[in-house]
Amino acid sequence: MTPHFNPTDYGPVLGSLLETAPVNSLGPGRPVEVQRKSLEALSSSTQSLEAAFVGHHIVDRSLAQACLAGLWLRFNFLDQSHTISQEIHNATGSFWHGMMHRREPDYDNAKYWFRRVGRHPVFATLCNAAKEAAVDSPDPATKFLLQQTDWNPFAFVDLVSASKKGSAVEELCRQIQLREWELLFDFCYRAAIEQVRDE
């Protein structure tokens, strides 16, 4: 389900980190301690963040920070992700914030933050990806994924909360959650930068 995401598209620093990223559980998971120092180094200063975007000029610092919120979340450091996302006062910051709370799990708080997202640019692609993933699912609880014409983050929170450990629905939710992360990270990365052009 994830053929469109290539870690090497994000440069040597972020790409090498993404190559080691786990497929997250729906819950908080265990922090990937082996990557803590790398993530701390990226988060330590403006210069470190700029170095992570080597070959590019950061034009939107809040979305570059959003990439960090996503990276900490991907490696199961929910508190660190939360610290960053709660300081990003736009729809994308709220999106990462909602995803983090969904994984805690704190479903009501997740829905609060998804209400603050409104309609996000990645929703249309995510809706199509979820339909593709759910096409063979026999579970009636997943039927809405095939019928929706726009991404419904609230219905997805409900599906995650109702999924049973080890079930086919849980596995489907994990696939969709991964694609959600990939789409949002890609959006943040591309919106944060402007390609350096040779004059």
N, C-alpha and C positions, 0 to 999 in steps of 0.2 A: 504493500500500500504506500510505500514511501520512496518511489523511484525518482521523484523530482528533487529530493534533498541531497545535495552533495557537499560534505564538509569542506572540500577544497575550494568551494566557491567563496569562502569567507576568509581567505588569506592564510598564511602559514601559522600565525599565532592562534587564532580562533579555530582554524581548521584542524590543527593537531589536537587541540583540546576536544573538539567535537567528535573526532575519530574514536575517542575513548568513552563517549557518553552512553549511559545505560538506557534501556527502555524502561521507563518508570512504571512502578506500580500505581494503582489508583490512590493509594494512601500515601503517607509521608515517606515511606522507604527509609533506608539507612544512608546517612551521608557518605559519599565516596571520599573517604579521608585522604586517599592518595592524591587527589586533585585539589585539596584545600589550599595548599600553598600557591598553586598556580592561579586559582581564583582570587586569593587575597592579593597577589601581585598585580593582577589586572585591575583590581578595585582600589589599589593603594594611592593612586594619584592621577591627575589629568594626563600627565605624560605617559603613564602606563596604559591608560585607556587609549590614547592616541596611537601608541605603539602597536596595540592590538589590531588597529585598523590600518596597518602599514599599506602604503600605496594609495591611500585615500585621505581626503580631507573631511573631517567631521563638520557637518553643517547644522546638525541638530543634536545638541549634547544630551537632551532628555531621552532621545531615542537610542543614543549610544549607551546611556545608563540603563535603558530598558533591556538592551542586549545582555548586560550584566545580570539584571534581575532574572532573566530567562536562563542564563548559564548556571547561576546558583541553584535555581529551581530544578534544572535538569540533573544536577548532581546531588539532589536531595538535601540541600541546605536551605530549608524553608525559612528559617528565621532571617538569614542573610538576604534572601530574595525579597522577603517582606519589608525589610529595612529600606531597600532600594525602591521597590515599587510604590510604597506609600508616600514617597517624596516626588513621584512623577505625577503631576496633576493634569493628566489628559486621559483620553479614552484608552490609550495603549497601556499606561500605567495601571489603570483600573482593570484592564484585561489580565495582566500578569498577577495583579492582586487577587482577582477572583479565582484564577487557576490555582494559586497557592492555597487559598482558603478551602477550595474544593478538595485538595489533597490532604488537608490537615487531619481529618475532615471536619469542616465547619460549614455545612451546606447553606444555612441561612445567611451567614456572612458572605459566602461566595456569591449568592444571588444578589445581595446588596451591591456588591462591587460590579457584577455583570449589569445591573440596572444602570449603573453610572457609565458603563461602556457605551450604551445606546447601540447604534449600528456601526460596526467596525469594517474597514476595507477588506479584511480577510474572511469575513463571514460567508460571502458567496462561494469562494473556493472551498472553504471548510464544509459547507453544506453539501456540495457536490462530492467531496471526498468521503463524507460520512455515508452518503447514499451508496457510493461504490462499495464501501466496506460492508454495509448492511444488506446488500442485495441478496445474499444467500442465507440470511438469518431467519430461522423459523420462529423465533420467539416473538409473541405478539407485542411485548414491551418495546421492541425496536422498530415497530411499524412506522412510527412517526418520522424516523430518519429517512424513510423512502418517500414519505408524503410531503415533508416540509419543503417550502420554496425559498426559505431563508433560514439561516442558522438560528436555532433556538437554544441559547446557553442554559436557560432555566430547565427546559425539558432534559437536557443532557445531564445537568446536576442531579435531577431526579433519577435518571437512568443509572448513573454512577452509584447513587446512594442505595438503590434497590438491588444492585448486582451482587450476586453471591460469589464468594471466593472460589476460584477454580472453575467457574461456569463459562459457557460460551459467550454470554453477555459481558462478563467481566473482560474477557479477552478482546471482544469487539470494542469495548470502551477504552481499553488500553491502546488499541490501534488508532482510534479516533483521537485520543488524547495526545499521542505522539505526533500525529499529523497537525493537530492544533498547535502544538509547540513549534513544530518546524515552520509552519506558515507564519506564525506570529514573530518568531525569531528572524525569519527572512525579511518580513516587512520592516522590522525595526532596523536591521542592518542596512538595507537598501535605502530607507528613508533617512538614516543617520549620516550617510556619506554622499560625497560628490566625487566622482572619479577624477583623479589628477590628470589633467591633459598636458601633453607636450605642446609648448607654444612654438 
